[in-house]
Amino acid sequence: MMTKWKLLRLLLATGLCLVGGAFTGMAAPPAPGKFYLVGTGPAGPEHATLKAMDTINKADLILCHPELQKLFQSCLNGKKVEDPWKELWWHQGKMWVMLLPNLPPEERRALVEEKMRQRDKFVQRVKGLLDQGKKVALLDGGDPTVYSRAYWLMEGLNDDRVEIIPGVGALSACMAALKRPSTGGEARFMSQTAGYCFFGQPDRDDLARDFARISGTLVVYAGLKEANDIFTALKKHNPEELPAAVVFFAGYPDKEKIVKGTLKNIQEKLAAEKEEFMGLIIVGRCLDGARFPRSVLNPPERSSGEKPNKGQP
């Protein structure tokens, strides 16, 4: 016959086993999720890297513009896809940042505050998904490490929760189409800017004038709307025979188009073009060809003033 003390010990042991089993069976917290900014390259999957495609495949949520979704539709079937820019980047049918210069101070401040509020709300939602262990991928055409609105969207996310996957950039695609290196033509530097940054304040011709001082390559992103003004400014301070080109839809097999000329005639050649967004402006001797640098073919005199003997390094 079991004594009451033995019965009590048995009950306690059974209870501890049940409690221990309950803790053992509890689900472990999910591993932290990650936010991926994915450069997809130009024109669709054929120019995306293997890592970009693998990240897209493994993501739980895809964020991208509808046009980019069309290009990658075959890779996104069955995935949850959202357009983050519809509310965050547009206001009354226009990009809100482009509206700011023409708004009165109070309206400008109110619009900025509203967009910041919308952005912060969106980021909090993303943080919630990452806390659940989800993988969120924001797709960005070209290479997001050059020009990308995604960084504004990512403000508020810690760096350890973010991974950026670079892609083939618009400049690389343009120079491939032109069959020229951007550092050719004895270029001493390469300058990348955007149409809205090209003109300085209050001196609108500052970059055009500075570009004339040193032989280099000038690349202008998002500058098609200001192309006439940009070329007019460049002509004031640079030789009219300086080569210039615009590459439209670089990397798109059925849309890519190149318009080449000089500062003297490039505006005339572009007059019939209607595209206002998908094109890069490139100016410089690199468009003539990749001449081997004179500094190598004709090395400068040594500090002593003596020229090296034939065959001497």
N, C-alpha and C positions, 0 to 999 in steps of 0.2 A: 504494500500500500504506500502510495506517494505521500510524503509529508507535505505540509503546507509550504515549508521553506524550499523544498525541491520544486514544487509547482511554481512558486514565485520566481525562482531562478530561471526556470524554463520559459515562463512568460516574458521575462526581461530579455532573455537571449533572442527569443523569437521577434520581439519588438525591435531590437537593435538591428537584426538582419533585415527586417522589412524596411526600416528607415534607411539603412545603408544601401539597400537595393534601389530604393527610390532615388537617392542622390546619384547612384551610379548610372541609372537609366535616364537621368535628366539630360536634355540636349545641350551640347556645348554652344556657347555664344558664337555667332557666325564670324568668320574671318573678315577683317575690314575690307570694304569694297574699294574700288579705285575709279577715278575719273580720267578718261583718256581723251586727249586732243589729238585727233588723227589727221595728218596731212594725206590727202588722197591723190595728190598729183592732178594734172590737167586731164580733162576729157574722159574720165571714167576708170574702171578697174585695170585697163591695160597699162596704165602708168602708175598704179598704186604699188607700194612695196609689199613683199610677202608678209612682213610684220603688220602692216596696216590691214591687210585682208584677214589675217589671223585674229587681230583684235576685234574687227567688225564681227567676225564669226562667233566669237566668245562673249560678246557684249549682251547684257540683259536689256538695255535700252539704248536706242540709237537716236541722237539728236542731229538733225541736218535740214538744210533748206530743201524745199520741194524739187528744185532743179537738180540738186545733187542726188536726191532720192531717185529721180528718174534714171540717172546715169548708173546707179548702183542697184537698181531694182532687182536684178537677178540674184544679188547677194543678200538682199534684205527680206525676201519672201518668208513669211512666218514670224518676222521679228516685230517688236513694238518700236514704232518710229514716230517721233514728234518733231515739229518745227519750232525751235525755241525763239526764232527771230520775229515771228508774226506779231507778237505783242511787244517784245522787248526792243526791237530795232526800228519799228515803224510808228509813225504818228500822222494821222490824217493823210495816209497814202504816201508819205515821204519819210526818208531817213531822218530821225529826229535830230541827230547831231548837225545835219546840214541846215536845219531850220533855225538853229540858235542865233547865228549872226544877225538875222533880220527881225528878231523878236525884241520887244521892249524888255528892260532888265527884269521887271517883276514876272513877266510871262516866261522869260528864259529860266529864271530861278525855279519857278513852279514846275516847268516841264522837266528840268534836270532832276528835281527832287522826286517827281512821280516816277521817272524811269529808274532812278536808283532804288526806289521802294519796290518796283516790280522786279528788278534784278535781284535784290536781296531776298525777296520771297521765293523766287525761283531757285536761288542758291541753297536756301534752307531746305527746300524739297529735295534737291540733289544730295545734300548732306544726309538727309533721312534715308535715302536709298543706299548710300555708301555705308551707313551704320548697319544696314540690313545685309551687308556683304555683296551688294549688287555691283556690277560693272557697267558704267555709263560711258558711252563713246560719243563725242561730239566730232562730226566729220567736217573738215574744212578743205575746200579745193586748193590745189597747189601745195605750198609749203607754209604752214602757219607760223613758222619762226621768222618770217619777213614782215608781212602785214596781215594782221588778223584781229577781228573784233572779238574773237573768243577770249582774249585775255581780260577784257572788261567783264565778260560773263563769269570768268573764273575767280574774280576777286572775292575773297572770303573763304576760298578753299586753301587749306594748308598744302605746301609743296609736297609733303610726304604722301598725300592722297591723290597726287596728280602725276600722270606720265604723258609726255609729249612725244609723238611719233612723227618725225619730219617726213616730208614728201618731196617729190619732184616739183620744183618751183616754176613759176611762170617764166622767169628769166632763162632758166635752163632750157625750157621748151622752145622759147623764142630763138635763142642762139643756135639750137639744134636745127630749127627750121631755116635759119639764115646761113647755116654751115660756117659759122665764124665763132671764135672764142671772144668773150667779152673783154678779155685782157690783151687782145691782139692789137695790131696797129701801133705798137710802141706806147700803149697806154701806161701811164705812171700811176693811175688810180682808177677806181670805179666808184661812182656815186649813185646811190639809189634813193629816190625820193618819191613822193606822191603828188598828184596834181594840186591838191589843196595845200601842200606844204611848199611848193616850188617858189611861190612869190613871197618874199619877206615883207615884214611890216616895220617901218613905213616904206622901206625901199623895195619896190616890187621887182627890181632887176638884179638883186644881189647875187643870186645863184648863177644867173646867166653871165654876169660879169666875172665872177670867181671861176667859173668853168673855163673861161677863155685864157686864164693865166697858166694853167697846167694841162698838158695833153692827157686826156683821159676819156672814159666812157661814161655817159650819162644815161641812166635808166629811170623812166618816169612811170610809176604805177598809177592806175586810176586817173589818167590825165587826158583822156580823149575829149571830154567836154571842154577842157581848157587848152586843147592842142594849138589852136590858132594863136592864142595869147602867149603860150610857151615858146612856140617857134618864132614869133615876132620879137620876143625879148632876146632869144638866143641870137637872132640875126643882128641885133644892135651891137653885139660885143664879140661875135665870132665870125670867121670867114664864111661867106655864102656857099663856098664849095664843100664845106664840112658835111660828110655823109650823115643822113638821117633815115630812119625807117620806123614803120609801125607794123607790128605783127598782130593780126586779129585771130582770136580763137586758137592760140598756139596749142598744138598737140591734138586738136580735133581733126580726124582724118577727112571729114567731109565739109569742114568749115574753115580750116586754116587758110589764111590769106596774108601775103606780104606786100606792102607798099614801100618801095625804096626810092630815095632821091637825095637831094641835098637841102640845106637850109634855104637855098634860093627857090626851089620848086616843090618842096614836099607839101606845102599847104595847098597848092593847086592840084597835086595828085590825090590829095585826101578829100577834096571838095565833094566828091560824089559819094563818099562813104557815110553810111547812116548809123553804124554801130557806135554807141556811146560808153560802153563799159568794158567789153571783153577785148582789150588790146593793150599792148605795151609800147611805149615810145622809147626808142634807142637812138642815141646820137654819139658819133665818135668815129675816129679813124679805124676802129676795129672792124667796121663794116666794109672797109676796103680789102681787108685780108690780114692774116697773121704774119706781118713782117718780123723777121728775127731782130731782136733789139740791137740798136746801134752800139749800146754800151758793151755788148758782148763781141760784136764783130770788130769794133774799133775801141779797144779799152783805153781809158783816160791815161794821161801821162802820170808817171809816178811822182810822189811828193818831191823827189830830188830834182825833177825836171828832166830826168833821163828816160828815154823811151826804151822798152825792153828789146834785147836783141832777138833776132829771128829765132823762133823755136823756144825762147825763154818764157816761162809762165808769168 
